[in-house]
Amino acid sequence: MPQISPLAGEPIKRADAERLAGVLKAFADPARLRLLSLIQSAPEGEACVFDLTAPIGLSQPTVSHHLRILTEAGLLEREKRGVWAYYRLVPSAIATIADLLTPPRKRSARRTR
């Protein structure tokens, strides 16, 4: 995810706002938020579609659709192993979004801890 101007600092550029809106739109779905949480909390920090269908209570095609949206938004990485695809979070993407939504003073305090 490219560096984007913080929302609480200088005004965000139009292109950056459009990119950020796309990423936030990917976040704005309860199933996708749960998928991100399930993947992040998986023992090895990654999960296969097969591992995600039962806990989320959706069909494999629906879970794959949501994972594709999250991957296209730059929030997940996908690795194909045989017939299965494994997904893991892109930490820098999550950190960038957190920085965008954190006021500059709190951001600098968080980095000094």
C-alpha positions in Angstrom: 0.0 0.0 0.0 1.5 3.4 -1.0 2.2 6.0 1.6 -0.9 8.2 2.0 -1.3 11.6 3.8 -2.7 11.2 7.3 -6.3 12.2 7.6 -5.6 14.1 10.8 -2.6 16.0 9.4 -2.4 17.6 6.0 -5.3 17.4 3.5 -5.4 14.0 1.7 -4.9 14.1 -2.0 -7.7 13.0 -4.3 -5.9 9.9 -5.6 -4.9 8.9 -2.1 -8.5 9.3 -0.9 -9.7 7.1 -3.7 -7.2 4.4 -2.8 -7.9 4.6 0.9 -11.7 4.5 0.2 -11.2 1.2 -1.7 -9.3 -0.3 1.2 -11.8 0.9 3.8 -14.6 -0.5 1.6 -12.9 -3.9 1.8 -12.8 -3.5 5.6 -16.5 -2.4 5.8 -18.0 -5.9 5.7 -18.5 -8.1 8.9 -17.5 -11.3 7.1 -14.2 -9.7 5.8 -13.4 -8.3 9.3 -13.9 -11.8 10.7 -11.7 -13.3 8.0 -8.9 -10.9 8.8 -9.3 -11.7 12.5 -9.3 -15.5 11.8 -6.2 -15.3 9.6 -4.3 -13.1 12.0 -5.1 -15.4 15.0 -4.3 -18.6 13.1 -1.4 -20.5 14.8 1.0 -19.8 11.9 -0.5 -16.4 10.9 -2.0 -17.9 7.8 -5.0 -19.9 6.8 -6.4 -21.8 3.8 -9.9 -21.2 2.4 -10.8 -24.7 3.7 -9.9 -23.6 7.3 -12.1 -20.5 7.1 -15.4 -21.8 5.7 -16.7 -23.5 8.9 -15.8 -20.8 11.4 -17.3 -18.1 9.3 -20.3 -20.1 8.3 -20.2 -19.3 4.6 -19.7 -21.4 1.5 -16.3 -21.9 0.0 -17.1 -19.7 -3.1 -18.3 -16.9 -0.8 -15.3 -17.0 1.4 -13.0 -17.1 -1.7 -14.9 -14.0 -3.0 -14.2 -12.1 0.2 -10.6 -13.2 0.3 -10.1 -12.0 -3.3 -11.5 -8.5 -2.3 -9.1 -8.3 0.7 -6.2 -9.5 -1.5 -7.0 -6.9 -4.2 -7.2 -4.2 -1.5 -3.6 -5.1 -0.5 -4.6 -6.4 3.0 -3.8 -10.1 2.4 -1.1 -12.0 0.6 -2.0 -15.2 -1.3 0.2 -18.2 -1.8 -0.8 -21.1 -3.9 0.3 -24.6 -2.6 -1.0 -27.4 -4.7 -4.7 -27.0 -5.0 -5.1 -24.8 -2.0 -4.4 -21.1 -1.5 -3.1 -19.8 1.8 -3.7 -16.2 3.0 -1.8 -14.1 5.5 -2.1 -10.4 6.5 0.1 -7.7 5.1 1.3 -6.1 8.3 2.4 -2.9 6.6 -1.1 -2.4 5.0 -2.8 -2.7 8.4 -0.2 -0.4 10.0 -0.7 2.2 7.3 -4.4 2.3 7.8 -3.9 2.6 11.6 -1.5 5.5 11.1 -4.0 7.3 8.8 -6.7 7.1 11.4 -4.5 8.1 14.4 -4.0 11.8 15.1 -0.4 12.9 14.6 0.3 13.5 18.3 -0.9 10.0 19.3 1.0 8.5 16.4 4.3 9.9 17.6 3.6 8.8 21.2 2.8 5.3 20.0 6.1 5.1 18.1 8.2 6.1 21.1 6.9 3.3 23.3 
